[in-house]
Amino acid sequence: DIVILSICSQMSMYDNIIQKEISVVTSSGNTWISIDEIVLLRASGKETQVCLIDGKIIKAHCLLKWFDEHLPTGKFVRCHRSFVINKGFSESYTGNYIQMRSGYKVPRGRKFRNGQLSGLLK
């Protein structure tokens, strides 16, 4: 079964359900996004850019913090104050950057370098 969670919904009742899709508010209304297609999320002021595997970027009208708190923690990780990545798309990382399989090169924040990203690569 596909569970669809809205940005406005009460998340606590869904704690034990695996998320498949998420609805985010954009300038054109609600947009449905498959969680498996999200490569990374990038803070952009009061919006979040949701970068998808097909290269499409969706501008969601919510803060990165909301995604950081509500996306599956085993699948997504905060690697910088402005970025959350899907661990399944990570390819390699150095002290300063994470290379994603989609071609994105994501900065790795100082406070996220001390072992918090161990086990990042699948």
Residue, then its C-alpha position, 0 to 999 in steps of 0.5 A: d500500500i502507498v501511504i501519502l503524507s501531507i506537509c500539513s498532516q499530523m505525522s505522529m500517527y504515521d510513526n510505524i508506517i513506511q512512507k512511499e510518497i510525500s505531498v509538498v506545497t509548491s507555487s502551483g499547488n500540492t506536488w506528489i513526490s516519490i521518496d525513492e526519487i529524492v536525491l537530495l534536499r537543499a535549503s534556499g531561504k524559506e524554501t527547500q529545493v527537492c532534487l530528483i533522480d531525473g534532474k527535476i528540481i521542485k521548490a517546496h514552500c517549507l523549511l529544510k528542517w521539516f524534511d529533516e524531521h519527517l523523512p525516513t531517518g534510515k534513508f536520509v541524513r543531514c550532512h550540512r546545515s543546508f543539505v539533506i541527502n538520500k544515502g542510497f544515492s551517495e557514491s563516495y565522500t571525502g573530508n569536505y564533499i559527498q559525491m552523489r551518483s546523480g552527479y551532485k557534489v554536496p558539501r559536508g559540514r564541519k559538525f557532520r564530519n566526526g563519524q556521524l556519516s559513517g556507514l553512509l555508503k551502501 
